Amino acid sequence: MSEPVIALDRVNLKLGSAHSSVQVLKNVSLSVGRGEAVGVVGPSGSGKTTLLMVLAGLERPDSGTVGVAGARLDAMSEDAIAQFRGRNIGFVFQSFHLIANMTALENVAVPLELAGETDAFGKARAELVAVGLGDRLTHYPGQLSGGEQQRVAIARALAPEPAILIADEPTGNLDQDTGGQIADLVFATQKARGTTLVLVTHDGTLAERCDRQVRVRSGEVFADAGAERLAAE
């Protein structure tokens, strides 16, 4: 494996109140190399999304260490994590999460402006052209198809040039053909830029396109499982 850009060591996390808490992650250790694409698979409720939230610093573990892009997220303040996340981690979700009253260009540019980018709109325009939306810059989310909205979300995630792209069911709300086009775009862009990709999916075909798969089951992570073995489980 190449140099780790993600290193979790014996991470534990409970969620809920003291009397009804649930152990969501159990002694999780995981290493992801720089530029690697890792598919995270497992049944609903197994802890996949919570694992992503820990990787992104959106949930703080009860114990264990979370190393991301050379920083210890578990040892940082919330403000420091937020700043770190904006520079180093891009997100693509199943539900797009675009701002309805902003154009495609504004949806991509505004986060760049908030991060202090001097040419936010120029960079946003270039990213939208790169994902095939050069003729849709002034359209609002409601005027775009589902696939086009996801392309905007991908452009927004990649515009800050993050070290890590986290994708949570990025094709889950799309039809098969459109989902395939979005998957092609994600993998092509990830390879071209050398971005580390952590992809949560229920789609076995999509997971098999990753360099490696890890399975999450009942809060435990089973790493380095090959596609054939995972398919048999």
Backbone bond lengths (Angstrom), bond angles and torsions (degrees), N, CA, C in turn:
res aa  C-N    CA-C-N  psi(-1)  N-CA   C-N-CA  omega(-1)  CA-C   N-CA-C  phi
1 M - - - 1.455 - - 1.528 109.90 -
2 S 1.345 116.38 145.75 1.455 120.76 176.54 1.525 110.36 -71.84
3 E 1.296 116.38 -179.28 1.467 121.30 -178.65 1.527 110.49 -54.10
4 P 1.348 118.79 127.37 1.466 120.18 -178.79 1.522 111.56 -65.06
5 V 1.330 115.52 131.64 1.457 120.34 172.19 1.524 109.94 -104.05
6 I 1.344 116.12 -16.59 1.463 122.76 173.76 1.522 107.64 -129.44
7 A 1.329 116.68 128.80 1.468 120.86 179.27 1.525 108.88 -142.09
8 L 1.331 116.02 104.52 1.457 121.77 174.70 1.519 108.20 -101.07
9 D 1.327 116.18 135.35 1.452 119.93 -179.16 1.516 109.92 -131.58
10 R 1.335 116.22 111.48 1.477 124.43 174.68 1.525 111.87 51.53
11 V 1.332 114.74 52.89 1.463 121.20 -179.08 1.527 110.43 -84.63
12 N 1.326 115.26 130.61 1.461 122.21 174.99 1.521 109.25 -125.83
13 L 1.336 116.11 142.25 1.461 120.16 -179.86 1.524 109.71 -149.86
14 K 1.337 114.82 128.19 1.454 121.81 171.30 1.523 108.55 -110.10
15 L 1.325 116.20 143.09 1.454 121.54 175.73 1.521 109.20 -123.57
16 G 1.333 115.73 149.31 1.454 120.57 -179.17 1.510 111.85 105.26
17 S 1.321 116.63 174.26 1.453 121.96 -179.56 1.523 110.57 -74.33
18 A 1.314 115.61 168.51 1.467 120.59 -174.96 1.520 112.67 -57.54
19 H 1.355 116.34 -36.63 1.465 119.46 -175.56 1.522 112.77 -85.84
20 S 1.332 116.94 -15.13 1.469 119.08 -178.10 1.530 111.24 -134.62
21 S 1.321 115.42 32.09 1.467 119.34 -178.05 1.530 110.56 -74.15
22 V 1.323 114.36 151.71 1.466 121.46 179.77 1.521 108.09 -125.67
23 Q 1.332 116.25 133.08 1.462 120.88 176.24 1.520 107.30 -77.25
24 V 1.340 116.17 103.26 1.462 121.05 -173.52 1.520 111.45 -87.47
25 L 1.329 117.62 -37.70 1.461 121.99 175.41 1.520 108.37 -123.89
26 K 1.336 116.05 135.40 1.462 121.29 -172.64 1.525 110.37 -124.73
27 N 1.318 115.84 103.27 1.464 121.65 172.69 1.538 111.80 50.84
28 V 1.329 115.72 49.65 1.461 121.94 -173.88 1.529 110.99 -83.57
29 S 1.307 116.07 126.98 1.461 122.29 171.34 1.528 107.64 -124.99
30 L 1.326 115.99 134.56 1.463 120.65 -176.39 1.520 109.32 -156.33
31 S 1.318 116.33 135.59 1.463 121.81 176.72 1.519 108.63 -125.63
32 V 1.348 116.16 132.13 1.459 122.09 179.94 1.522 108.11 -126.27
33 G 1.320 116.49 126.93 1.454 121.05 -177.08 1.516 113.04 -76.91
34 R 1.317 115.43 156.14 1.462 120.95 177.66 1.526 109.73 -62.24
35 G 1.332 116.93 128.96 1.450 122.18 179.73 1.514 115.08 80.35
36 E 1.325 117.20 3.67 1.458 121.39 -178.33 1.529 110.48 -84.98
37 A 1.332 116.35 148.17 1.464 122.55 172.34 1.523 108.43 -107.91
38 V 1.321 116.08 118.58 1.464 121.56 -177.09 1.523 109.13 -118.72
39 G 1.323 115.82 125.44 1.452 121.16 174.98 1.520 110.39 -92.44
40 V 1.329 116.33 130.09 1.462 121.86 179.02 1.521 107.71 -107.51
41 V 1.324 116.17 117.19 1.464 121.28 -174.95 1.523 109.67 -123.79
42 G 1.335 115.00 163.98 1.455 120.40 -179.87 1.512 110.17 149.01
43 P 1.321 117.86 163.56 1.474 121.20 -177.21 1.519 112.25 -68.69
44 S 1.319 115.98 161.93 1.463 121.19 175.98 1.521 109.96 -58.69
45 G 1.324 116.13 138.46 1.456 120.62 179.93 1.505 114.75 81.91
46 S 1.329 117.84 6.58 1.470 120.22 -177.23 1.521 113.00 -81.32
47 G 1.355 117.38 -16.46 1.461 120.15 -179.97 1.515 114.09 115.37
48 K 1.340 117.47 8.56 1.465 120.47 -176.12 1.526 111.85 -62.02
49 T 1.329 116.83 -51.45 1.458 119.69 -177.67 1.522 111.30 -66.88
50 T 1.320 117.39 -36.19 1.466 120.19 176.60 1.523 110.46 -62.91
51 L 1.315 116.75 -38.07 1.462 120.52 176.15 1.530 110.24 -59.34
52 L 1.325 117.47 -43.92 1.462 120.79 177.41 1.523 111.13 -61.61
53 M 1.325 116.69 -39.98 1.463 120.18 -178.40 1.525 111.23 -65.73
54 V 1.318 116.89 -35.65 1.463 120.70 175.97 1.525 109.98 -67.80
55 L 1.334 116.67 -43.29 1.460 120.64 178.70 1.525 111.38 -59.31
56 A 1.326 116.24 -33.50 1.462 121.13 -176.84 1.521 113.08 -91.41
57 G 1.315 117.51 -1.13 1.457 120.22 -178.53 1.509 113.79 76.44
58 L 1.331 117.61 15.56 1.467 121.04 178.72 1.525 111.37 -86.36
59 E 1.310 117.04 -16.95 1.468 123.53 170.84 1.524 107.68 -130.39
60 R 1.314 116.30 134.57 1.460 120.93 179.55 1.524 109.23 -98.13
61 P 1.328 118.86 127.51 1.467 120.32 -176.82 1.533 111.75 -68.91
62 D 1.318 115.14 155.86 1.473 120.08 174.50 1.522 110.70 -73.18
63 S 1.323 116.50 -31.85 1.463 121.34 177.75 1.520 108.47 -156.06
64 G 1.334 115.26 164.77 1.448 120.66 -178.14 1.520 111.64 95.88
65 T 1.326 116.50 173.72 1.456 121.36 -177.23 1.523 110.63 -119.17
66 V 1.344 114.66 147.10 1.459 122.09 -179.60 1.523 107.85 -126.13
67 G 1.326 116.37 102.83 1.453 121.50 178.19 1.514 110.58 -101.83
68 V 1.329 116.89 125.47 1.461 121.99 -178.95 1.520 108.86 -137.22
69 A 1.326 117.16 122.24 1.467 122.90 176.29 1.525 111.99 49.31
70 G 1.333 115.16 42.40 1.451 120.53 175.55 1.510 116.02 83.85
71 A 1.340 117.69 2.84 1.472 121.54 -179.66 1.528 110.34 -117.37
72 R 1.320 116.72 150.22 1.463 123.19 175.75 1.522 108.35 -96.31
73 L 1.334 117.55 97.34 1.460 120.54 -176.75 1.523 112.19 -64.89
74 D 1.320 116.09 -33.05 1.471 118.79 -178.16 1.517 112.56 -68.49
75 A 1.336 117.46 -14.42 1.463 121.36 -178.69 1.532 112.53 -106.09
76 M 1.336 117.69 3.41 1.456 121.50 -175.90 1.521 111.57 -100.40
77 S 1.342 116.45 156.18 1.462 121.26 174.79 1.525 109.62 -73.41
78 E 1.336 116.39 163.94 1.460 119.87 -179.92 1.528 111.26 -61.71
79 D 1.319 118.09 -40.84 1.464 121.38 179.37 1.522 110.84 -63.70
80 A 1.324 116.23 -42.43 1.466 120.28 179.81 1.525 110.73 -65.93
81 I 1.330 116.59 -38.79 1.470 120.01 177.94 1.518 110.36 -63.66
82 A 1.327 117.37 -42.81 1.467 121.22 -179.31 1.528 110.56 -60.51
83 Q 1.329 116.67 -44.23 1.457 120.30 178.74 1.525 110.86 -65.39
84 F 1.321 116.29 -42.63 1.467 121.29 178.82 1.526 110.68 -61.80
85 R 1.324 116.23 -44.09 1.466 121.66 -178.00 1.531 110.40 -61.64
86 G 1.325 116.85 -42.64 1.455 120.40 -179.16 1.510 113.32 -62.20
87 R 1.323 117.15 -29.58 1.468 121.21 -178.61 1.527 113.27 -90.23
88 N 1.338 117.09 -27.79 1.461 119.78 -166.35 1.521 116.61 -118.60
89 I 1.335 118.06 -14.01 1.459 120.32 -173.94 1.520 109.86 -130.83
90 G 1.340 115.86 127.09 1.457 121.87 173.70 1.513 109.92 -107.50
91 F 1.337 116.50 148.18 1.462 121.22 -176.42 1.526 110.86 -123.82
92 V 1.324 115.60 136.98 1.462 122.05 169.78 1.529 106.54 -129.07
93 F 1.342 116.14 123.81 1.453 121.04 -175.56 1.528 110.95 -112.28
94 Q 1.315 115.54 167.11 1.454 121.79 177.71 1.532 111.20 -62.93
95 S 1.335 116.95 -36.21 1.464 121.27 -171.53 1.525 114.21 -101.36
96 F 1.315 118.22 15.99 1.460 125.58 171.50 1.538 113.69 72.37
97 H 1.348 117.85 -51.85 1.464 123.13 178.71 1.534 112.41 57.66
98 L 1.328 116.24 44.41 1.460 120.35 173.92 1.521 109.72 -88.35
99 I 1.324 116.58 155.76 1.467 121.99 178.80 1.522 107.95 -86.65
100 A 1.341 116.34 118.58 1.464 121.76 -168.07 1.522 113.80 -62.45
101 N 1.336 117.47 -34.11 1.466 119.61 -175.62 1.527 112.54 -95.42
102 M 1.308 117.05 18.03 1.465 122.20 174.79 1.525 109.52 -119.11
103 T 1.321 116.32 144.18 1.463 120.98 175.97 1.523 110.29 -68.49
104 A 1.325 114.61 169.50 1.466 119.25 176.21 1.526 110.08 -56.18
105 L 1.328 116.34 -44.90 1.461 120.36 -179.39 1.525 111.41 -61.81
106 E 1.322 116.99 -43.09 1.467 120.54 -179.81 1.526 111.30 -67.56
107 N 1.335 117.16 -37.65 1.459 120.13 179.26 1.523 111.58 -60.12
108 V 1.324 116.44 -35.56 1.461 119.93 179.69 1.523 111.33 -83.53
109 A 1.341 116.79 -35.13 1.464 120.61 -174.07 1.518 114.42 -77.50
110 V 1.332 117.34 -36.98 1.468 119.49 -172.87 1.529 112.77 -60.31
111 P 1.335 120.07 -45.44 1.472 118.01 176.18 1.523 112.78 -60.17
112 L 1.336 117.32 -33.58 1.459 120.76 177.27 1.524 110.51 -66.76
113 E 1.323 116.25 -41.13 1.467 120.45 177.37 1.529 110.65 -60.78
114 L 1.320 115.97 -44.68 1.465 120.42 -179.88 1.520 111.61 -62.98
115 A 1.347 115.97 -28.47 1.466 120.41 179.34 1.524 112.40 -85.39
116 G 1.343 116.11 -1.16 1.460 119.36 175.84 1.518 114.56 91.50
117 E 1.331 118.36 13.55 1.464 121.65 178.12 1.530 109.86 -66.19
118 T 1.324 117.05 127.04 1.471 120.79 -175.00 1.525 112.56 -73.01
119 D 1.322 117.58 -30.64 1.465 121.07 179.19 1.517 109.37 -120.46
120 A 1.340 115.35 59.58 1.460 120.51 -173.42 1.531 111.81 -60.60
121 F 1.326 117.66 -44.14 1.463 119.61 -175.79 1.529 110.94 -73.47
122 G 1.307 117.97 -33.91 1.456 120.25 175.66 1.513 111.70 -64.63
123 K 1.321 115.75 -43.19 1.461 119.84 179.44 1.528 110.88 -68.45
124 A 1.348 115.98 -39.06 1.463 120.13 178.50 1.520 110.48 -63.10
125 R 1.320 116.76 -42.29 1.463 120.70 178.77 1.534 110.63 -60.65
126 A 1.310 116.88 -44.19 1.466 121.02 179.92 1.530 111.12 -62.55
127 E 1.335 116.81 -39.93 1.465 119.86 179.88 1.526 111.08 -66.86
128 L 1.322 117.03 -39.42 1.466 120.00 179.77 1.526 111.15 -68.72
129 V 1.310 116.76 -36.99 1.461 119.80 174.07 1.530 109.89 -62.03
130 A 1.326 116.56 -40.63 1.468 121.41 -178.03 1.529 112.50 -63.65
131 V 1.335 117.29 -29.30 1.466 119.85 179.01 1.527 111.83 -97.38
132 G 1.331 117.08 12.30 1.456 121.34 173.91 1.505 116.13 85.74
133 L 1.344 117.13 21.88 1.468 120.18 -177.72 1.528 112.33 -118.90
134 G 1.314 116.84 31.43 1.451 120.23 -179.97 1.515 113.91 -61.86
135 D 1.330 116.92 -23.08 1.464 120.41 179.67 1.526 113.01 -99.73
136 R 1.333 116.84 10.48 1.474 120.66 -177.54 1.533 111.83 -124.18
137 L 1.313 117.26 19.99 1.462 121.63 -173.14 1.523 112.78 -58.98
138 T 1.329 117.35 -38.81 1.469 120.72 -173.43 1.522 112.40 -97.21
139 H 1.306 117.83 8.53 1.458 120.91 178.83 1.539 110.13 -84.68
140 Y 1.325 114.94 145.43 1.464 121.31 177.11 1.534 109.05 -88.50
141 P 1.340 117.99 158.70 1.461 120.13 -178.77 1.525 113.89 -50.42
142 G 1.332 116.93 -39.47 1.461 120.50 -179.47 1.512 113.55 -66.07
143 Q 1.325 116.87 -15.52 1.463 121.63 178.38 1.529 112.29 -96.75
144 L 1.319 116.83 1.97 1.459 122.01 -177.11 1.518 110.54 -111.44
145 S 1.317 115.91 149.51 1.468 120.29 173.86 1.520 109.70 -70.92
146 G 1.336 116.16 169.56 1.463 119.80 178.20 1.518 112.16 -59.27
147 G 1.336 116.20 -42.46 1.460 119.70 178.89 1.516 112.18 -64.03
148 E 1.336 115.94 -39.22 1.467 119.70 178.77 1.526 111.07 -67.32
149 Q 1.331 116.76 -39.44 1.465 119.61 177.36 1.532 110.60 -61.97
150 Q 1.335 116.63 -39.66 1.456 118.64 179.60 1.529 110.77 -68.90
151 R 1.317 117.44 -32.18 1.466 120.23 175.09 1.533 110.68 -64.24
152 V 1.323 116.56 -40.07 1.466 119.91 175.73 1.529 109.66 -61.31
153 A 1.339 116.01 -43.99 1.466 120.24 -179.87 1.528 111.15 -62.47
154 I 1.325 116.83 -37.59 1.468 120.33 178.43 1.529 110.04 -67.61
155 A 1.348 116.54 -43.00 1.465 119.89 177.67 1.527 110.58 -60.59
156 R 1.323 116.70 -41.45 1.472 120.82 179.26 1.526 110.80 -64.08
157 A 1.331 116.70 -40.73 1.465 120.34 -178.82 1.522 111.93 -67.03
158 L 1.334 116.62 -36.44 1.460 120.50 -173.36 1.532 113.36 -91.34
159 A 1.324 117.42 -14.79 1.467 120.53 -175.66 1.532 113.68 -57.11
160 P 1.327 120.10 -39.55 1.482 119.39 178.21 1.529 113.74 -75.92
161 E 1.346 116.98 2.68 1.463 122.44 -178.36 1.532 111.32 56.78
162 P 1.337 116.63 56.53 1.467 120.13 -177.44 1.517 112.13 -70.80
163 A 1.315 115.87 154.76 1.467 120.77 174.77 1.516 110.77 -72.03
164 I 1.342 116.56 -28.01 1.462 121.95 -173.04 1.514 109.54 -130.31
165 L 1.329 116.44 134.13 1.464 122.53 172.02 1.520 107.83 -112.96
166 I 1.327 116.06 122.23 1.459 122.28 177.36 1.521 107.98 -106.06
167 A 1.328 116.39 122.03 1.459 121.61 -178.29 1.522 109.00 -122.70
168 D 1.327 115.92 118.80 1.461 121.80 -178.31 1.530 108.79 -108.51
169 E 1.330 116.64 102.12 1.462 123.56 -178.23 1.535 111.40 49.91
170 P 1.329 118.91 54.97 1.465 120.67 -172.82 1.515 114.92 -66.24
171 T 1.337 118.16 -16.93 1.463 120.87 178.69 1.526 111.70 -110.00
172 G 1.317 117.23 8.25 1.463 121.42 -172.21 1.510 114.72 -64.20
173 N 1.340 119.01 -28.54 1.463 122.13 -178.91 1.520 112.91 -101.67
174 L 1.322 117.20 14.69 1.456 120.88 -174.34 1.524 110.89 -117.46
175 D 1.339 116.04 152.77 1.465 118.89 174.91 1.524 109.44 -69.91
176 Q 1.325 115.64 169.86 1.465 120.13 -170.87 1.530 112.26 -60.29
177 D 1.319 117.27 -45.91 1.459 119.99 -177.75 1.521 111.30 -65.65
178 T 1.338 116.24 -46.71 1.465 119.76 -179.94 1.520 110.64 -65.57
179 G 1.325 116.17 -40.68 1.461 120.01 177.30 1.514 111.98 -59.77
180 G 1.324 116.53 -39.53 1.458 119.95 177.67 1.516 112.13 -63.71
181 Q 1.334 116.63 -38.63 1.467 120.58 178.23 1.529 111.03 -65.99
182 I 1.325 116.28 -40.71 1.466 120.40 178.80 1.523 110.16 -66.87
183 A 1.324 117.48 -40.99 1.464 120.67 177.92 1.523 110.25 -61.80
184 D 1.328 116.70 -43.71 1.472 120.00 177.67 1.522 110.67 -58.21
185 L 1.327 116.16 -43.07 1.463 120.86 -179.28 1.525 111.23 -64.28
186 V 1.328 116.89 -45.13 1.463 120.77 -179.13 1.527 110.82 -60.48
187 F 1.322 117.08 -49.23 1.467 120.16 -176.51 1.525 111.97 -69.82
188 A 1.330 116.73 -38.89 1.464 119.25 179.15 1.521 110.73 -64.23
189 T 1.328 116.11 -43.35 1.466 120.15 -179.41 1.514 110.98 -67.91
190 Q 1.323 116.63 -41.01 1.471 121.01 179.34 1.520 111.24 -59.89
191 K 1.326 116.36 -43.97 1.460 120.18 -179.67 1.525 111.18 -69.31
192 A 1.320 117.08 -41.66 1.464 120.81 -177.49 1.521 111.49 -63.90
193 R 1.328 116.90 -34.63 1.460 121.01 -175.17 1.522 113.21 -98.55
194 G 1.326 116.73 -10.07 1.455 119.20 -178.06 1.517 113.27 71.25
195 T 1.322 115.74 24.79 1.469 121.15 -179.32 1.526 109.92 -76.89
196 T 1.310 116.99 143.12 1.461 121.52 172.55 1.524 108.38 -78.36
197 L 1.322 117.56 129.68 1.466 122.47 -177.92 1.520 109.98 -115.90
198 V 1.335 115.80 127.07 1.463 121.65 170.95 1.522 105.99 -116.69
199 L 1.316 116.34 113.15 1.459 122.81 -170.81 1.521 110.91 -118.57
200 V 1.328 116.63 117.80 1.460 121.51 172.96 1.522 108.13 -93.96
201 T 1.324 116.78 129.19 1.455 120.03 -179.06 1.521 111.57 -156.06
202 H 1.337 115.48 149.44 1.462 121.40 169.93 1.525 110.60 -93.26
203 D 1.317 116.69 -5.87 1.455 122.57 -176.52 1.531 109.58 -87.68
204 G 1.328 116.37 107.46 1.458 120.21 -177.34 1.519 113.01 -61.65
205 T 1.337 116.49 -35.83 1.463 120.02 179.01 1.517 110.91 -63.91
206 L 1.337 116.13 -39.84 1.462 120.78 178.59 1.523 110.43 -67.59
207 A 1.324 116.71 -42.50 1.461 120.43 179.98 1.520 111.78 -62.24
208 E 1.331 116.89 -35.92 1.465 121.00 -178.58 1.532 112.46 -67.92
209 R 1.321 117.38 -17.05 1.460 120.20 177.77 1.535 111.76 -76.77
210 C 1.315 116.51 -14.19 1.466 120.65 179.00 1.528 109.86 -75.84
211 D 1.318 116.38 161.58 1.463 121.15 177.20 1.525 111.16 -65.62
212 R 1.322 115.17 -29.68 1.469 120.11 -172.94 1.516 107.84 -157.78
213 Q 1.324 115.56 153.52 1.451 120.52 177.07 1.528 110.43 -122.53
214 V 1.317 115.89 145.73 1.460 121.00 170.69 1.524 107.53 -125.70
215 R 1.313 114.75 143.31 1.460 120.18 -179.96 1.526 109.72 -106.29
216 V 1.329 115.13 135.66 1.463 121.80 174.36 1.520 107.57 -109.35
217 R 1.327 115.43 127.91 1.455 120.39 179.73 1.517 108.44 -141.81
218 S 1.334 116.41 119.80 1.470 122.70 177.72 1.526 111.64 51.65
219 G 1.334 115.89 41.63 1.457 120.70 175.58 1.514 115.31 82.91
220 E 1.325 117.46 0.12 1.458 121.10 178.05 1.523 109.66 -107.62
221 V 1.317 116.20 146.39 1.455 121.38 -179.01 1.522 109.39 -109.85
222 F 1.316 115.12 127.15 1.455 121.72 177.15 1.524 106.88 -111.61
223 A 1.323 116.50 104.98 1.458 121.77 -170.68 1.518 111.50 -92.09
224 D 1.332 113.11 163.10 1.466 121.97 171.53 1.517 113.46 62.29
225 A 1.322 117.19 28.50 1.457 120.02 176.81 1.517 109.24 -85.22
226 G 1.327 116.29 133.87 1.456 120.53 179.91 1.515 111.70 -74.64
227 A 1.316 115.82 161.41 1.468 121.32 -176.23 1.524 111.13 -61.40
228 E 1.327 118.60 -39.65 1.465 120.53 -177.08 1.513 111.04 -65.65
229 R 1.340 115.94 -41.60 1.450 119.13 -179.69 1.521 111.36 -67.64
230 L 1.347 116.81 -40.78 1.443 119.94 179.39 1.523 110.91 -63.49
231 A 1.324 116.38 -39.70 1.462 120.01 -179.12 1.521 111.54 -64.97
232 A 1.325 116.85 -28.49 1.467 121.17 -177.85 1.514 112.48 -81.71
233 E 1.353 117.24 -14.07 1.464 119.83 -175.62 1.529 111.23 -84.58
